């Protein structure tokens, strides 16, 4: 285990020459103790002092806190951890592949983090349970969805904006694919799901999140909404996108979605409440009939 006193006087100068963002996070104080020039640029602040004064707690979700607690005994033993992290410099989500090692700041344990952009294949290869990606569509799964939603709620509290959770599910998926005998059923589903995931990602804005929950089920987190009408416009775009036919093996496939939504703060102020109410709204929509949309309220 390293201590800061073991570095010679020029170690910071060496790290400042690197283009990789590197910083030391003090686990005791819950703040950045030091960061190199690339870290200052990454976090979008003016200098190292501003980086040290940056309020990390306000943007740290419960999932992130739990992950840091999980890290502490591993790092204290001198072991290193490589994992994906979802950071929010200037409020913009960025997936990074982080190499983490322990370093003592006096008596306090810190985390030396080296942050690299996380390519799609790397995100799929990470085995840590906090950061899985769907192997078919490369969309985030539940842990990243939970973390992103918690951060979005905290950001909306500060900004006075709205956040919406959308759950949607393909109606009668198996029946829609029954007319294509030349492909195996699972291959047909995979091709359509990948196309659907692409369409959903094209309809949301930068800063929103699309997640795959199960076979034909997806969850969306729509952030920084200023008015209800913005959500209504997005829902209409999604329904229109899915109503466009899918072409598979020369056969036209028509799909429809049942969709439900919840809205922060109207329908709740906590992650799990918003998720469960959006899910309940989706099933109310399914009871109405194929292609229906229902908000929770």
C-alpha positions in Angstrom: 0.0 0.0 0.0 1.4 3.4 -1.0 1.4 6.6 1.0 1.6 10.1 -0.5 4.8 10.6 1.5 6.5 7.8 -0.5 6.3 9.8 -3.8 9.2 12.1 -4.5 8.7 15.8 -5.0 8.3 15.5 -8.8 5.6 12.8 -9.0 2.8 15.4 -9.5 4.7 17.0 -12.3 5.1 13.6 -14.0 1.4 12.8 -13.7 0.4 16.3 -15.0 2.1 15.5 -18.3 -0.2 12.6 -18.9 -3.3 13.0 -21.0 -5.2 10.4 -18.8 -7.4 12.0 -16.1 -6.0 10.9 -12.7 -7.2 12.0 -9.3 -7.1 10.8 -5.7 -10.4 10.6 -4.0 -10.3 10.9 -0.2 -12.7 8.2 1.2 -12.8 9.8 4.6 -13.5 13.4 3.5 -15.6 12.3 0.4 -13.7 14.8 -1.8 -11.0 14.9 -4.4 -7.6 15.3 -2.7 -5.6 15.9 -5.8 -6.0 15.8 -9.6 -3.7 16.2 -12.5 -4.3 18.7 -15.3 -6.2 16.2 -17.4 -8.5 15.6 -14.4 -9.2 19.3 -14.1 -10.1 19.4 -17.8 -12.3 16.2 -17.4 -14.3 17.7 -14.6 -14.7 21.0 -16.4 -13.2 23.2 -13.6 -10.7 26.0 -13.8 -7.9 24.6 -11.7 -6.8 22.0 -9.1 -8.0 24.1 -6.2 -11.5 24.4 -7.7 -11.4 20.6 -8.3 -10.6 20.0 -4.6 -13.5 22.3 -3.6 -15.9 20.5 -6.0 -18.9 19.1 -4.1 -18.7 15.4 -4.9 -21.4 14.4 -2.4 -24.2 16.3 -4.1 -23.7 14.3 -7.3 -23.0 11.0 -5.7 -25.9 8.5 -5.9 -26.5 5.8 -3.2 -25.3 3.2 -5.6 -22.0 5.0 -6.0 -21.6 5.3 -2.2 -22.2 1.6 -1.8 -19.6 0.8 -4.5 -17.0 2.9 -2.7 -17.8 1.1 0.6 -17.3 -2.2 -1.2 -13.9 -1.0 -2.5 -12.5 0.0 0.9 -11.5 -3.4 2.3 -10.2 -4.5 -1.2 -8.0 -1.4 -1.6 -6.8 -1.5 2.0 -5.3 -5.0 1.3 -3.3 -3.5 -1.6 -5.4 -5.0 -4.4 -6.4 -3.0 -7.5 -9.9 -2.8 -9.1 -10.8 -2.1 -12.7 -14.5 -1.1 -13.1 -16.7 1.1 -15.2 -18.0 4.3 -13.6 -20.7 6.7 -14.8 -19.5 10.3 -14.0 -21.3 13.6 -14.5 -18.9 16.4 -15.2 -20.9 19.5 -15.7 -24.0 17.4 -15.5 -23.2 15.4 -18.6 -23.0 11.5 -18.2 -19.7 10.0 -19.3 -18.9 6.2 -19.0 -15.3 5.7 -18.0 -13.2 2.6 -17.4 -11.3 3.3 -14.1 -8.3 1.6 -12.7 -8.4 2.1 -9.0 -5.7 1.5 -6.4 -5.4 2.4 -2.7 -3.2 5.2 -1.3 -3.1 6.6 2.2 -3.5 10.3 2.9 -2.1 10.4 6.3 -4.3 8.0 8.2 -7.2 8.2 5.7 -7.6 5.7 2.8 -7.9 7.2 -0.6 -8.5 5.9 -4.1 -6.1 6.7 -7.0 -8.4 6.6 -10.0 -7.1 6.5 -13.6 -10.1 7.2 -16.0 -10.1 6.0 -19.6 -13.1 6.3 -22.0 -15.0 3.0 -21.9 -15.6 1.5 -25.4 -18.6 -0.7 -25.9 -16.6 -3.9 -25.9 -14.9 -3.0 -22.6 -18.3 -2.3 -21.0 -19.5 -5.7 -21.9 -16.4 -7.4 -20.5 -16.5 -5.9 -17.0 -17.6 -8.5 -14.5 -18.3 -6.2 -11.5 -22.0 -6.6 -10.7 -22.5 -2.8 -10.6 -21.9 -2.3 -14.2 -23.4 -4.9 -16.6 -24.4 -4.1 -20.2 -26.8 -6.1 -22.2 -24.7 -8.3 -24.5 -27.2 -8.1 -27.4 -27.9 -4.4 -27.6 -25.0 -3.0 -25.5 -27.6 -1.0 -23.6 -27.2 -0.5 -19.8 -28.9 -2.9 -17.5 -30.5 -2.4 -14.0 -27.5 -1.2 -11.9 -26.6 1.6 -14.3 -30.3 2.4 -14.7 -30.6 2.8 -10.9 -27.5 4.9 -10.6 -28.4 7.2 -13.5 -32.0 7.7 -12.2 -30.7 8.6 -8.7 -28.3 11.2 -10.1 -31.1 12.6 -12.4 -33.4 13.0 -9.4 -30.7 14.9 -7.5 -30.0 17.1 -10.4 -33.7 17.9 -10.9 -33.9 18.9 -7.3 -31.2 21.4 -7.7 -32.4 22.7 -11.1 -36.2 22.7 -10.4 -36.7 20.5 -13.5 -38.7 17.3 -14.2 -37.5 13.7 -14.7 -39.6 11.0 -16.3 -39.3 7.2 -16.3 -40.8 5.3 -19.2 -41.3 1.5 -19.3 -42.3 0.0 -22.6 -42.8 -3.5 -23.8 -43.4 -5.0 -27.3 -46.9 -6.3 -27.7 -47.4 -9.9 -28.7 -43.8 -10.3 -29.8 -43.9 -14.0 -30.7 -47.0 -13.5 -32.8 -45.5 -10.7 -34.8 -42.5 -12.9 -35.8 -44.5 -16.0 -36.6 -44.7 -15.2 -40.3 -40.9 -15.7 -40.9 -40.2 -19.4 -41.0 -36.7 -19.1 -42.5 -35.0 -17.9 -39.3 -34.8 -19.5 -35.9 -37.2 -17.8 -33.5 -34.4 -16.5 -31.2 -32.4 -15.1 -34.2 -35.5 -13.2 -35.4 -36.1 -11.8 -31.9 -32.5 -10.7 -31.6 -32.5 -8.9 -35.0 -35.7 -7.0 -34.2 -34.6 -6.1 -30.7 -31.3 -4.6 -31.9 -33.2 -2.5 -34.5 -35.7 -1.4 -31.8 -32.9 -0.5 -29.4 -31.3 1.6 -32.2 -34.6 3.4 -32.9 -35.2 4.2 -29.2 -31.6 5.6 -28.8 -32.2 7.8 -31.9 -35.4 9.3 -30.4 -34.1 10.4 -27.0 -31.9 13.4 -26.4 -28.3 13.6 -25.4 -28.2 13.1 -21.6 -31.2 10.7 -21.5 -30.8 7.0 -20.9 -32.2 3.9 -22.7 -31.9 0.6 -20.8 -32.9 -3.0 -21.7 -34.7 -4.7 -18.8 -35.8 -8.1 -20.2 -36.5 -9.7 -23.6 -38.9 -7.2 -25.1 -38.9 -4.7 -22.3 -37.1 -1.4 -22.1 -36.8 1.5 -19.6 -36.0 5.1 -20.5 -35.0 7.9 -18.1 -35.8 11.3 -19.6 -33.9 14.1 -17.8 -34.0 17.9 -17.6 -37.7 18.3 -18.7 -39.0 21.8 -18.4 -42.7 21.1 -19.0 -45.1 18.2 -19.4 -45.5 19.0 -23.1 -41.8 18.0 -23.7 -42.6 14.5 -22.5 -45.7 14.2 -24.6 -43.8 15.1 -27.7 -41.1 12.5 -26.9 -43.7 9.7 -26.3 -45.4 10.6 -29.6 -42.0 10.3 -31.4 -41.3 6.9 -29.9 -44.7 5.5 -30.8 -44.3 6.8 -34.4 -40.8 5.3 -34.6 -42.0 1.8 -33.6 -45.0 2.0 -35.9 -42.6 2.2 -38.8 -42.3 -1.4 -40.2 -39.3 -3.6 -39.5 -38.0 -5.5 -42.6 -36.7 -9.0 -41.9 -35.9 -11.6 -44.5 -37.9 -9.6 -47.0 -41.0 -9.7 -44.7 -42.6 -6.6 -43.3 -43.1 -6.9 -39.5 -45.4 -4.5 -37.7 -44.8 -4.0 -34.0 -46.5 -2.0 -31.3 -45.5 -1.0 -27.8 -47.4 -0.6 -24.6 -45.9 2.2 -22.6 -46.3 3.8 -19.2 -44.6 6.7 -17.4 -44.0 8.2 -14.0 -42.9 11.8 -13.4 -40.7 13.4 -10.8 -41.7 15.1 -8.6 -45.4 14.6 -9.3 -45.5 10.8 -8.9 -42.8 10.5 -6.3 -39.3 11.6 -5.1 -37.4 8.3 -4.9 -35.9 6.1 -7.5 -37.8 2.9 -6.6 -41.1 4.6 -6.4 -40.7 6.2 -9.8 -39.6 2.8 -11.3 -42.5 0.9 -9.8 -45.1 3.5 -10.8 -43.9 3.7 -14.4 -44.1 -0.1 -14.5 -47.6 -0.1 -13.1 -48.6 2.5 -15.7 -47.2 0.3 -18.5 -49.4 -2.6 -17.4 -52.4 -0.3 -17.2 -51.6 0.6 -20.8 -51.4 -3.1 -21.8 -54.9 -3.7 -20.3 -56.3 -1.0 -22.6 -54.9 -2.7 -25.8 -51.8 -2.9 -28.0 -50.0 0.4 -28.7 -51.5 2.2 -25.7 -49.7 4.8 -23.5 -50.7 5.7 -19.9 -49.0 8.0 -17.4 -49.2 7.0 -13.8 -51.4 9.7 -12.5 
